[in-house]
Amino acid sequence: MQQPIHLPTYVYLSIRCLENVAKRYRAEQWWELLSDVLVDLLECAKKTQNATDIVNYSLELMSKRTRLS
């Protein structure tokens, strides 16, 4: 029988995947796409209650490069 996935584990895997995508979008300077990924990363950081990531993603979303600024 398969074990249930705990939310934090699922969220941590999502963060890892989204960080890889965000890294690529930053390198390619795809700011609009990066904005969408950063919003998702911010939601994941809130679920894990990681204050450092919450601040980092929030500040990056407020930068002039993203469309949410």
Secondary structure, DSSP 8 states (H G I E B T S, - for coil): ------HHHHHHHHHHHHHHHHHHHHHHT-HHHHHHHHHHHHHHHHHHT-HHHHHHHHHHHHSTTSTT-
